[in-house]
Amino acid sequence: MRVWIPGLAVLADGMAGWEPARAILRGEDTWQPTPCALPPPATLAPNERRRTSPIVRLAMAVAAEACAAAGCDPATVHNVFGSSNGDGRVVNAILQALADPAAGISPTQFHNCVHNAAAGYWTIGSQSHQPVACLGGYDWSWGFSLLQAAAEAVVEGKTVLLCVYDMAMPMPLGQKRATRGTFGVGLVLSPHPVPHALAMLDVDYGAEDAADTVLTLPDAQATTALRALCHDNPAARCLPLLAAIARGGTHEIRVAGDVGHVALRVTPC
């Protein structure tokens, strides 16, 4: 399957946008894991905006930025949202309330606990009536969400917004599902060549098991730190692809799955 990437967005600790991330991945700047600011979604009405959780704001920020970079109307694209954990903070708070007989569960918390909450807010804010797929695939959410988005773009002949995101999991739930840092990525995938595309992407599924392509950057310290982020935050497993786009040239990348793998060939435009 072949798609083109006309829009890309990153929001993560130490990467407040694609341009800062690109400089780090090219070795032109150092990476410092400074907590990123999560802007309130401007497209939502004030009462809905107040109900959004941090992970919803993360997802909506990268989704909006990717669409803006691609120059596409968010109301017209198909959507694929992927997250390993969903809103771990909300789920953790609800489980703690359930364990305390005297505590009550906030209706807002319950409203936000579903895995597709971020996608729901996105469709409200963008006034979209287009299809939305929401995937949760444990550590393999990034690769299989990308596979789903590419397949939908090619089969349906539609531009697809892919948004993948994960945040730190609080304790005590974090003891069972350790996730660290904040990472969100948005990609707009077009089934047709576009003049301003960042790269062309060939995407295939391989039935045999294969390990992730190891992230390697010009700076050894950044390589070590960001490899740890790839391990600690499932959404950050997109970093080898982002590094390939940032550096230019042709690259072969493998993304491991629980069964098989996703094979990527990145070609600059």
C-alpha positions as CSV (number, residue, x, y, z in Angstrom):
1,M,0.0,0.0,0.0
2,R,1.4,3.4,-1.0
3,V,0.4,6.7,0.7
4,W,1.8,10.2,0.9
5,I,2.2,12.3,4.0
6,P,1.2,15.9,3.5
7,G,0.8,16.7,7.2
8,L,2.7,15.8,10.3
9,A,2.5,16.9,13.9
10,V,4.3,16.0,17.1
11,L,3.6,17.0,20.7
12,A,5.7,15.4,23.3
13,D,8.0,16.1,26.3
14,G,10.8,18.1,24.9
15,M,9.2,18.3,21.4
16,A,6.7,21.1,21.2
17,G,5.9,20.6,17.5
18,W,7.3,19.0,14.3
19,E,10.0,21.6,13.7
20,P,11.6,21.2,17.2
21,A,11.3,17.4,16.9
22,R,12.8,17.5,13.4
23,A,15.9,19.4,14.6
24,I,16.4,16.9,17.4
25,L,16.0,13.9,15.1
26,R,18.5,15.5,12.7
27,G,21.1,16.1,15.5
28,E,20.8,19.9,15.2
29,D,19.4,20.3,18.7
30,T,19.6,18.5,22.0
31,W,16.6,16.7,23.6
32,Q,15.5,17.8,27.1
33,P,12.4,16.0,28.4
34,T,10.7,19.2,29.5
35,P,7.0,18.5,30.1
36,C,5.0,19.8,27.2
37,A,2.0,22.2,27.5
38,L,-1.3,20.8,26.4
39,P,-3.4,23.6,24.9
40,P,-7.2,23.6,25.5
41,P,-9.1,22.7,22.3
42,A,-10.2,26.0,20.7
43,T,-12.8,24.2,18.5
44,L,-14.9,23.1,21.5
45,A,-17.5,25.1,23.3
46,P,-16.4,26.3,26.8
47,N,-18.5,23.7,28.7
48,E,-17.1,20.9,26.6
49,R,-13.6,22.3,26.8
50,R,-13.7,22.2,30.6
51,R,-14.5,18.5,30.5
52,T,-11.5,17.5,28.4
53,S,-8.8,15.6,30.2
54,P,-5.0,16.0,29.4
55,I,-4.9,13.1,27.0
56,V,-7.9,14.4,25.1
57,R,-6.1,17.8,24.7
58,L,-3.0,16.0,23.6
59,A,-4.8,14.0,20.9
60,M,-6.8,17.0,19.7
61,A,-3.7,19.2,19.5
62,V,-1.7,16.9,17.2
63,A,-4.8,16.1,15.1
64,A,-5.5,19.8,14.5
65,E,-1.9,20.6,13.8
66,A,-1.5,17.7,11.3
67,C,-4.6,18.8,9.4
68,A,-3.4,22.4,9.3
69,A,0.0,21.3,8.0
70,A,-1.7,19.3,5.3
71,G,-4.1,22.1,4.4
72,C,-7.1,19.9,4.7
73,D,-10.5,20.5,6.3
74,P,-10.8,18.3,9.4
75,A,-14.5,17.8,8.7
76,T,-13.7,16.0,5.5
77,V,-11.0,13.4,6.4
78,H,-11.5,9.9,7.6
79,N,-10.0,9.3,11.1
80,V,-8.0,6.6,12.9
81,F,-7.2,7.2,16.6
82,G,-4.8,4.8,18.4
83,S,-3.8,4.6,22.0
84,S,-2.3,1.8,24.1
85,N,-3.9,2.8,27.4
86,G,-6.6,5.3,26.6
87,D,-7.1,7.8,29.5
88,G,-5.1,6.0,32.2
89,R,-5.6,8.9,34.6
90,V,-9.3,8.7,34.5
91,V,-9.4,4.9,34.7
92,N,-7.1,5.0,37.7
93,A,-9.3,7.6,39.4
94,I,-12.4,5.5,38.8
95,L,-10.8,2.3,40.1
96,Q,-9.6,4.2,43.2
97,A,-13.2,5.5,43.8
98,L,-14.6,2.0,43.3
99,A,-12.2,0.7,46.0
100,D,-13.4,3.3,48.5
101,P,-17.0,2.7,49.7
102,A,-17.4,6.3,50.7
103,A,-16.2,7.7,47.4
104,G,-18.4,8.6,44.4
105,I,-17.6,8.5,40.7
106,S,-17.6,11.8,38.9
107,P,-20.0,11.8,35.9
108,T,-17.3,13.7,34.0
109,Q,-14.7,11.1,34.9
110,F,-17.0,8.3,33.8
111,H,-17.8,10.2,30.5
112,N,-14.1,10.4,29.7
113,C,-13.1,6.8,30.6
114,V,-14.1,5.2,27.3
115,H,-11.3,4.5,24.9
116,N,-12.8,6.6,22.1
117,A,-13.3,9.7,24.2
118,A,-10.6,11.7,22.4
119,A,-12.0,10.8,19.0
120,G,-15.5,11.8,20.1
121,Y,-14.3,15.2,21.2
122,W,-12.4,15.6,18.0
123,T,-15.5,14.9,15.8
124,I,-17.5,17.3,17.9
125,G,-14.9,20.1,17.6
126,S,-14.3,19.5,13.9
127,Q,-18.0,19.0,13.1
128,S,-17.0,15.8,11.4
129,H,-19.5,13.1,10.2
130,Q,-16.7,11.0,8.7
131,P,-15.8,7.5,9.8
132,V,-13.6,7.1,12.9
133,A,-11.7,3.9,13.9
134,C,-10.4,3.7,17.4
135,L,-7.7,1.1,18.1
136,G,-6.1,-0.1,21.3
137,G,-3.4,-2.7,20.7
138,Y,-1.2,-2.7,23.9
139,D,2.4,-2.1,22.9
140,W,1.6,-2.6,19.2
141,S,-1.0,0.2,18.9
142,W,1.3,2.5,16.8
143,G,2.1,0.0,14.1
144,F,-1.4,-1.5,13.7
145,S,-3.0,2.0,13.8
146,L,-0.7,3.0,10.9
147,L,-1.6,-0.2,9.0
148,Q,-5.3,0.5,9.5
149,A,-5.0,4.2,8.4
150,A,-2.9,3.3,5.3
151,A,-5.4,0.5,4.3
152,E,-8.3,2.8,4.7
153,A,-6.7,5.5,2.6
154,V,-5.9,3.1,-0.2
155,V,-9.1,1.0,-0.2
156,E,-11.5,3.9,0.3
157,G,-9.5,6.4,-1.8
158,K,-9.8,8.9,1.0
159,T,-7.5,11.2,2.9
160,V,-7.1,9.8,6.5
161,L,-6.0,11.5,9.7
162,L,-4.0,9.1,11.9
163,C,-3.6,10.2,15.6
164,V,-1.7,8.1,18.1
165,Y,-1.1,9.2,21.7
166,D,-0.2,7.9,25.2
167,M,0.6,9.5,28.5
168,A,2.2,8.5,31.8
169,M,0.1,6.0,33.8
170,P,-0.4,7.1,37.4
171,M,0.0,4.9,40.4
172,P,-1.1,2.4,41.5
173,L,-2.3,1.4,38.0
174,G,1.1,2.3,36.8
175,Q,2.6,-0.7,38.8
176,K,0.8,-3.0,36.4
177,R,1.1,-1.0,33.2
178,A,4.1,1.2,33.4
179,T,4.0,4.0,30.9
180,R,6.1,7.2,31.1
181,G,6.2,10.6,29.5
182,T,3.8,12.2,27.1
183,F,3.8,11.5,23.3
184,G,1.3,12.4,20.6
185,V,1.8,12.1,16.8
186,G,-0.6,13.1,14.0
187,L,-0.2,12.1,10.3
188,V,-2.4,12.9,7.4
189,L,-2.2,10.1,4.8
190,S,-3.2,10.8,1.2
191,P,-3.8,7.9,-1.3
192,H,-2.6,10.2,-4.1
193,P,0.6,12.2,-4.7
194,V,0.3,15.8,-3.4
195,P,2.8,18.6,-4.2
196,H,3.7,19.4,-0.6
197,A,4.1,15.9,0.7
198,L,6.9,15.3,3.2
199,A,7.4,11.7,2.2
200,M,6.0,8.7,0.4
201,L,5.3,5.7,2.5
202,D,4.9,2.0,1.3
203,V,3.2,0.0,4.0
204,D,2.9,-3.8,4.2
205,Y,2.1,-6.4,6.7
206,G,4.5,-9.3,7.3
207,A,3.2,-12.5,8.9
208,E,6.6,-13.4,10.3
209,D,7.8,-11.9,13.6
210,A,10.4,-9.1,13.4
211,A,11.9,-6.8,15.9
212,D,11.4,-3.0,15.8
213,T,14.0,-1.1,13.8
214,V,16.3,0.5,16.4
215,L,16.3,4.3,16.6
216,T,19.7,5.7,15.8
217,L,20.4,9.5,15.8
218,P,23.5,11.5,15.1
219,D,23.8,12.3,18.8
220,A,24.6,9.3,21.0
221,Q,23.0,10.8,24.1
222,A,19.8,11.6,22.3
223,T,19.7,8.1,20.8
224,T,19.9,6.5,24.3
225,A,17.3,8.8,25.8
226,L,14.8,8.5,23.0
227,R,15.3,4.8,22.7
228,A,14.2,4.7,26.4
229,L,11.2,6.8,25.5
230,C,10.3,4.3,22.7
231,H,10.3,1.6,25.3
232,D,8.4,3.5,28.0
233,N,5.7,5.1,25.8
234,P,4.0,3.0,23.1
235,A,3.1,6.0,21.0
236,A,6.8,7.0,20.8
237,R,7.5,3.9,18.8
238,C,6.8,6.1,15.8
239,L,10.2,7.8,16.4
240,P,12.2,5.7,13.8
241,L,9.7,6.7,11.1
242,L,9.8,10.4,12.2
243,A,13.6,10.2,12.2
244,A,13.6,8.8,8.7
245,I,11.3,11.6,7.5
246,A,13.5,14.2,9.3
247,R,16.7,13.0,7.8
248,G,15.5,12.4,4.2
249,G,16.7,9.6,2.0
250,T,15.2,6.2,1.6
251,H,14.7,4.0,4.7
252,E,13.4,0.5,5.5
253,I,11.6,0.3,8.9
254,R,10.1,-2.6,10.8
255,V,7.4,-2.2,13.5
256,A,6.9,-5.3,15.6
257,G,3.4,-6.6,16.3
258,D,2.1,-9.2,18.7
259,V,1.7,-11.4,15.6
260,G,3.8,-10.4,12.6
261,H,5.1,-7.0,11.8
262,V,4.4,-3.8,9.8
263,A,7.0,-3.1,7.1
264,L,7.6,0.5,6.0
265,R,9.6,2.0,3.2
266,V,10.1,5.7,3.5
267,T,11.0,7.7,0.3
268,P,11.5,11.5,0.3
269,C,9.3,13.6,-1.9
